[in-house]
Amino acid sequence: MKLLATFAKIAARLAPSTRGSQAVVEALQSVVAEKEQQLEQQAIALAHSRKIFDRSSEAARIGVWECSLPDNCLVWTKMVYDLFDVPYEADLDRAEILKCYSRDSLAELVRLRSHAIEERSGFTLDAEIVTPKGNTRWIRITATVECEGDVPLRIFGMKLDITAEKMMFDQIRYLAEFDILTGLPNRAQFQSALQRLPQHAVGETAAALLLIDLDGFKGINDTFGHQAGDECLKETAKRLLAACKGTDLVARIGGDEFAVLVSGCNSAESVAKLAETVVHCLNRSVERDGSRMHVGASVGVAFFDPSMNSDIFVCADSALYKAKTDGKNRFWIHGAPASIDNPKMDAA
């Protein structure tokens, strides 16, 4: 309507000189009215599209951001304010916002941002933040550097809330690498660590593997039930962690089978002492609902020797079998040095 009113004023001023051309004026007036109507419809459509974008951004938890490089002035859409728990349209101080990032995320953000500005490019980063309200979130940042005459003027992009995605990924990774019942690393993680063991057996130090099998565990399940057996396994895990502090890995690799990896062994005697401690700590009753459940443990030990082709797991398993057949509740070292005299420890 404003455009039409302006045209009417101009037409009135030109009226004396346009007598006889009224048809032309009316035709132009019609065209202007049509264009104004189109502009109004476009404005309505634009407002509707903006509303859809805002609602979609809110539903997807995506926000748009911009930073002026000369003065570090920030411009955010409402969703970014929400992600950082900052009041909408509050004054933004980039130095204060950066304090929300975890140490590792901030270091990576600074590195990627500097490189993108230098190369006139962009980057993507998954970053951890802790908002002023204490909420921990993960956000995916996408950024593009905009230049004029090869001079970087601003950097802009999107911020997406990926907290739920991150939690799901961490849960999947946990299930793939850890035993749900005991919380110990599972067999997959143990196998991966075992493959890396030769890297630690260098110089004057050695690496060792302890395989542990519970004695009498089947009787616990048969007498007290599987729930009692589960409690026994959880208590075993706790005791192993306490006894094997400083070792590389304590894992549950089977039903009642556990493993301990030790690198940087200064002496075979120290490993024998650890095996003895394991037998002692597991050869104690577990109490549950007033009942005392007793299990023991047999331990097989093997050392990694780069000069030998033998499999350390096979050697430890052979030693475990020897401890089992020799009376249980004891440990046996495969190929023990003469200084140890193949120690056996009967805890019964």
C-alpha positions as CSV (number, residue, x, y, z in Angstrom):
1,M,0.0,0.0,0.0
2,K,2.9,2.4,0.7
3,L,4.2,1.9,-2.9
4,L,0.7,2.6,-4.3
5,A,0.3,5.8,-2.1
6,T,3.6,7.1,-3.3
7,F,2.7,6.5,-6.9
8,A,-0.6,8.4,-6.3
9,K,1.3,11.4,-5.1
10,I,3.6,11.4,-8.0
11,A,0.7,11.0,-10.4
12,A,-1.1,14.0,-8.8
13,R,1.9,16.2,-9.3
14,L,2.2,15.1,-12.9
15,A,-1.5,15.4,-13.6
16,P,-1.3,18.9,-15.4
17,S,1.2,17.6,-17.8
18,T,-0.3,14.2,-18.4
19,R,-3.9,15.3,-19.5
20,G,-4.9,13.0,-22.2
21,S,-2.7,10.2,-20.9
22,Q,-5.1,9.1,-18.1
23,A,-5.2,5.6,-19.5
24,V,-1.4,5.4,-19.3
25,V,-1.5,6.6,-15.7
26,E,-4.2,4.1,-14.8
27,A,-2.3,1.3,-16.4
28,L,0.9,2.2,-14.5
29,Q,-1.2,2.4,-11.3
30,S,-2.5,-1.1,-11.9
31,V,1.0,-2.4,-12.5
32,V,2.2,-0.8,-9.3
33,A,-0.7,-2.2,-7.3
34,E,0.0,-5.7,-8.7
35,K,3.7,-5.4,-7.8
36,E,2.9,-4.2,-4.3
37,Q,0.5,-7.1,-3.8
38,Q,3.3,-9.5,-4.9
39,L,5.7,-7.9,-2.5
40,E,3.2,-8.3,0.4
41,Q,2.7,-11.9,-0.5
42,Q,6.4,-12.5,-0.6
43,A,6.8,-10.8,2.8
44,I,4.1,-13.1,4.2
45,A,5.8,-16.1,2.7
46,L,9.2,-15.0,4.0
47,A,7.8,-14.6,7.5
48,H,6.2,-18.0,7.3
49,S,9.4,-19.6,6.1
50,R,11.3,-17.9,8.9
51,K,8.8,-19.2,11.4
52,I,9.2,-22.7,9.9
53,F,13.0,-22.4,10.1
54,D,12.9,-21.2,13.7
55,R,10.6,-24.1,14.7
56,S,12.7,-26.6,12.8
57,S,15.9,-25.3,14.3
58,E,14.4,-25.5,17.8
59,A,13.1,-29.0,17.2
60,A,16.5,-30.1,15.7
61,R,18.4,-28.0,18.3
62,I,20.4,-26.2,15.5
63,G,21.4,-22.6,15.9
64,V,23.2,-20.2,13.5
65,W,26.1,-18.1,14.6
66,E,28.4,-15.4,13.3
67,C,31.6,-13.8,14.6
68,S,33.1,-10.6,13.2
69,L,36.9,-11.2,13.0
70,P,38.0,-7.6,13.4
71,D,36.3,-7.1,16.8
72,N,35.1,-10.7,17.8
73,C,31.5,-9.4,17.9
74,L,29.1,-12.4,18.1
75,V,25.6,-12.7,16.6
76,W,23.5,-15.8,17.5
77,T,20.1,-17.1,16.7
78,K,17.9,-17.9,19.7
79,M,18.8,-21.6,19.6
80,V,22.5,-20.9,20.3
81,Y,21.5,-18.9,23.3
82,D,19.4,-21.9,24.5
83,L,22.4,-24.3,23.9
84,F,24.6,-22.2,26.1
85,D,21.9,-21.4,28.7
86,V,22.4,-17.7,28.1
87,P,19.4,-15.3,28.3
88,Y,18.1,-14.4,24.8
89,E,19.6,-11.3,23.3
90,A,21.9,-10.8,26.3
91,D,25.2,-9.1,25.5
92,L,27.7,-11.6,24.2
93,D,31.3,-11.6,25.3
94,R,33.4,-14.1,23.3
95,A,36.0,-14.4,26.1
96,E,33.3,-15.4,28.5
97,I,31.7,-17.8,26.1
98,L,35.0,-19.6,25.5
99,K,35.1,-20.4,29.3
100,C,32.2,-22.8,28.7
101,Y,34.4,-25.1,26.6
102,S,36.2,-28.0,28.2
103,R,40.0,-27.7,28.2
104,D,40.5,-30.3,25.4
105,S,37.6,-28.9,23.3
106,L,38.9,-25.3,23.7
107,A,42.4,-26.2,22.6
108,E,41.0,-28.0,19.5
109,L,38.7,-25.1,18.7
110,V,41.5,-22.6,18.9
111,R,43.7,-24.8,16.6
112,L,41.0,-25.4,14.0
113,R,39.7,-21.8,14.0
114,S,43.2,-20.4,13.5
115,H,43.9,-22.8,10.7
116,A,40.6,-22.1,9.0
117,I,41.3,-18.3,9.1
118,E,44.8,-18.8,7.8
119,E,43.7,-21.1,5.0
120,R,40.4,-19.2,4.2
121,S,38.6,-22.4,4.7
122,G,36.3,-24.0,7.3
123,F,36.1,-26.8,9.9
124,T,33.8,-29.1,11.9
125,L,34.3,-29.9,15.6
126,D,32.4,-31.9,18.2
127,A,33.0,-29.9,21.4
128,E,32.0,-30.4,25.1
129,I,30.7,-27.3,27.0
130,V,29.5,-26.7,30.5
131,T,26.9,-23.9,30.5
132,P,26.7,-21.1,33.2
133,K,23.9,-23.2,34.7
134,G,26.1,-26.2,35.1
135,N,24.6,-28.3,32.3
136,T,27.1,-30.4,30.3
137,R,26.4,-30.6,26.6
138,W,28.1,-31.7,23.4
139,I,27.7,-29.5,20.4
140,R,28.8,-30.0,16.7
141,I,30.2,-26.8,15.3
142,T,30.4,-26.1,11.6
143,A,32.3,-23.0,10.5
144,T,33.2,-21.2,7.3
145,V,35.4,-18.2,6.8
146,E,34.1,-15.4,4.7
147,C,36.6,-13.0,3.0
148,E,36.6,-9.8,1.0
149,G,39.6,-9.3,-1.3
150,D,41.3,-12.3,0.4
151,V,40.9,-10.6,3.8
152,P,39.0,-12.8,6.3
153,L,36.2,-10.6,7.7
154,R,33.9,-13.0,9.5
155,I,33.4,-16.7,10.4
156,F,30.0,-18.2,10.6
157,G,28.2,-21.5,10.7
158,M,25.9,-23.6,12.8
159,K,25.9,-25.2,16.3
160,L,24.0,-28.4,16.8
161,D,23.2,-30.1,20.1
162,I,24.5,-33.7,19.8
163,T,24.4,-34.5,23.5
164,A,21.9,-37.4,23.0
165,E,23.9,-38.7,20.1
166,K,27.1,-38.6,22.1
167,M,25.5,-40.4,25.1
168,M,24.2,-43.1,22.8
169,F,27.7,-43.5,21.1
170,D,29.4,-43.7,24.5
171,Q,26.9,-46.3,25.6
172,I,27.4,-48.4,22.5
173,R,31.2,-48.2,22.9
174,Y,30.9,-49.1,26.6
175,L,28.8,-52.2,25.7
176,A,31.4,-53.2,23.1
177,E,34.4,-52.8,25.5
178,F,33.1,-53.5,29.0
179,D,31.4,-56.3,30.9
180,I,28.0,-55.1,32.0
181,L,27.9,-57.2,35.2
182,T,31.3,-56.3,36.7
183,G,32.2,-53.1,34.9
184,L,35.5,-54.6,34.0
185,P,37.0,-54.5,30.5
186,N,35.6,-57.4,28.5
187,R,37.4,-60.0,26.3
188,A,37.4,-57.7,23.2
189,Q,39.3,-55.0,25.1
190,F,41.6,-57.6,26.7
191,Q,42.5,-59.0,23.2
192,S,43.3,-55.6,22.0
193,A,45.5,-54.9,25.0
194,L,47.2,-58.3,24.6
195,Q,48.1,-57.5,21.0
196,R,49.9,-54.3,22.2
197,L,51.8,-56.2,25.0
198,P,55.0,-56.7,23.0
199,Q,55.4,-52.9,22.8
200,H,55.8,-52.8,26.6
201,A,58.3,-55.7,26.9
202,V,61.4,-53.8,26.1
203,G,64.8,-53.2,27.8
204,E,65.2,-54.5,31.3
205,T,61.5,-54.8,31.9
206,A,59.1,-57.6,30.9
207,A,55.4,-58.1,30.5
208,A,53.3,-60.7,32.1
209,L,49.8,-62.2,31.9
210,L,47.8,-63.7,34.8
211,L,44.8,-65.9,33.9
212,I,42.5,-66.5,36.8
213,D,39.8,-69.1,37.1
214,L,37.4,-69.3,40.1
215,D,37.4,-72.6,42.0
216,G,34.0,-73.8,43.2
217,F,31.9,-71.2,41.3
218,K,29.6,-73.7,39.7
219,G,28.7,-74.9,43.2
220,I,27.6,-71.3,44.1
221,N,25.2,-71.2,41.1
222,D,23.9,-74.7,41.9
223,T,23.4,-74.1,45.6
224,F,22.4,-70.4,45.9
225,G,21.2,-69.5,42.4
226,H,22.5,-67.4,39.5
227,Q,21.8,-64.1,41.3
228,A,24.1,-65.2,44.1
229,G,26.6,-66.2,41.4
230,D,26.4,-62.7,39.9
231,E,27.1,-61.1,43.3
232,C,30.1,-63.4,43.7
233,L,31.4,-62.3,40.3
234,K,31.0,-58.6,41.2
235,E,32.8,-59.0,44.5
236,T,35.6,-60.9,42.7
237,A,36.0,-57.9,40.3
238,K,36.2,-55.5,43.3
239,R,38.8,-57.6,45.0
240,L,40.9,-58.0,41.9
241,L,40.9,-54.3,41.2
242,A,42.1,-53.6,44.8
243,A,44.8,-56.3,44.6
244,C,46.0,-55.3,41.1
245,K,46.4,-51.6,41.4
246,G,49.1,-50.3,39.1
247,T,48.6,-53.1,36.5
248,D,47.7,-52.4,32.9
249,L,44.4,-54.2,32.7
250,V,42.0,-56.3,34.8
251,A,39.4,-57.9,32.6
252,R,36.6,-60.4,32.8
253,I,37.2,-62.7,29.7
254,G,34.6,-65.4,30.4
255,G,32.0,-66.7,32.8
256,D,34.2,-67.1,35.8
257,E,37.5,-66.3,34.1
258,F,39.5,-63.1,34.6
259,A,42.8,-61.8,33.3
260,V,45.4,-59.3,34.5
261,L,48.0,-57.7,32.2
262,V,51.2,-56.3,33.7
263,S,53.9,-54.4,31.8
264,G,57.1,-53.0,33.1
265,C,57.8,-56.0,35.4
266,N,61.2,-55.5,37.0
267,S,61.3,-59.0,38.3
268,A,59.6,-62.4,38.1
269,E,59.4,-62.3,41.9
270,S,57.2,-59.2,41.9
271,V,54.8,-61.0,39.5
272,A,54.8,-64.1,41.7
273,K,54.0,-61.9,44.7
274,L,51.1,-60.4,42.8
275,A,49.8,-63.9,41.9
276,E,50.0,-64.8,45.5
277,T,48.1,-61.7,46.6
278,V,45.3,-62.6,44.0
279,V,45.0,-66.1,45.4
280,H,44.8,-64.8,48.9
281,C,42.2,-62.0,48.3
282,L,39.9,-64.3,46.3
283,N,40.1,-67.2,48.8
284,R,37.7,-65.5,51.2
285,S,34.0,-66.0,51.7
286,V,31.4,-63.7,50.1
287,E,28.4,-62.9,52.3
288,R,24.9,-62.5,50.8
289,D,21.6,-62.4,52.7
290,G,23.2,-64.0,55.7
291,S,24.7,-66.8,53.7
292,R,28.5,-67.3,53.3
293,M,29.6,-68.4,49.8
294,H,33.1,-69.6,49.5
295,V,35.1,-69.7,46.3
296,G,38.8,-69.9,45.6
297,A,41.0,-69.1,42.6
298,S,43.7,-70.8,40.5
299,V,46.1,-68.5,38.7
300,G,48.3,-69.3,35.7
301,V,51.2,-66.9,34.9
302,A,53.3,-66.4,31.8
303,F,55.9,-63.9,30.7
304,F,56.2,-62.3,27.3
305,D,59.5,-63.3,25.7
306,P,60.3,-61.6,22.4
307,S,62.8,-64.3,21.6
308,M,60.2,-67.0,21.7
309,N,57.5,-67.8,19.3
310,S,55.1,-69.2,21.9
311,D,51.8,-67.6,22.5
312,I,51.7,-65.9,25.9
313,F,48.0,-66.7,26.3
314,V,48.6,-70.4,25.6
315,C,51.4,-70.5,28.1
316,A,49.4,-68.8,30.8
317,D,46.5,-71.1,30.1
318,S,48.8,-74.1,30.4
319,A,50.1,-72.8,33.8
320,L,46.5,-72.3,34.9
321,Y,45.7,-75.9,34.0
322,K,48.7,-77.0,36.1
323,A,47.5,-75.0,39.1
324,K,44.0,-76.6,38.7
325,T,45.3,-80.1,38.5
326,D,47.8,-79.6,41.3
327,G,45.0,-78.9,43.9
328,K,43.5,-75.5,43.0
329,N,43.6,-72.3,45.2
330,R,47.2,-71.8,44.0
331,F,49.2,-70.2,41.2
332,W,51.7,-71.7,38.8
333,I,54.2,-69.8,36.6
334,H,54.9,-71.1,33.1
335,G,58.7,-71.5,32.6
336,A,59.5,-69.8,35.9
337,P,63.2,-68.7,36.3
338,A,65.4,-70.8,38.6
339,S,65.4,-67.9,41.1
340,I,61.7,-68.4,41.7
341,D,61.9,-72.2,41.7
342,N,58.5,-72.5,40.1
343,P,56.5,-71.3,43.1
344,K,53.2,-72.8,44.0
345,M,51.1,-71.3,46.7
346,D,48.4,-73.4,48.4
347,A,45.9,-71.1,50.2
348,A,43.7,-73.9,51.6
